[in-house]
Amino acid sequence: MPDNQTSAPVIVTLDSGPTGAGSIDDFELFYARRALDRFRRRLGRQGLLDLLAADIEAGNAFLRESTRASDGIFKAGTTVLATRGLSSSAFMAWMEKAFAGDENALLAAHPEHYVMAPGADGAFSVVESIGPHVCSFYMGGWGTEAMAWAVDADELLPESEYPHNMSSNLFLDDGTVVGRALTQFGDTADGFSASLTVYVPAACPQDVLEHHLRHYAVEFRNWIIAAAAVRA
């Protein structure tokens, strides 16, 4: 049958050659991560900020306008991860140390992490993608008990099952609150469960929320694996 009439997907598998474990997808992911790490280190934080300046300006304008149009109303979505072989306390100890200043470990967890660093005033500086938009914002109160806004949230889980919770407002440099985060952790028989909730302005397209739920899955999975590696 001529190529232009083929409807079945083309599938390529590895029959022989490399002796290490893994699929072609695994090899590609390894090389993509290595290349990305090289560019991050060569450019440095300020180099990345300079490179992304126009994207950040447009992304923050999107968040600001979405917040204005939402009139203070947010919509929420939650990603839930199940972990075996590591306790929530072990993971949170690693995360507290990483957020205190191990920017490389935080950046490595997601390809669209560009800056993750403590600020001089106690707020945490983040440059990452929110949906398709590259945004620069701050997290205030990360690592503390849930703030007052979260106490009555529908997403707040029973403390008996999820005793560890953290929350934060996400705000721009002018103080505009453009989102919120609520993360909750509870031990299970063989590990722990992580409930990861993000709040975005209600006017945001649904795909912005959907992509941040995927973002959570990628970054927290990789942070958990990094925590387990340190423990081992």
Secondary structure, 3 states (H helix, E strand, C coil): CCHHHCCCCCCCCCCCCCCCCCCHHHHHHHHHHHHHHHHHHHHHHHHHHHHCHHHHHHHHHHHHHHHHHHCCCEEEEEEEEEEECCCHHHHHHHHHHHHCCCHHHHHCCCCCEEEEEECCCCCEEEEEEECCEEEEEEEECCCCCCCHHHHCCCCCCCCCCCCEEEEEEEECCCCCEEEEEEEEEEECCCEEEEEEEEEEECCCCHHHHHHHHHHHHHHHHHHHHHHHHHHC
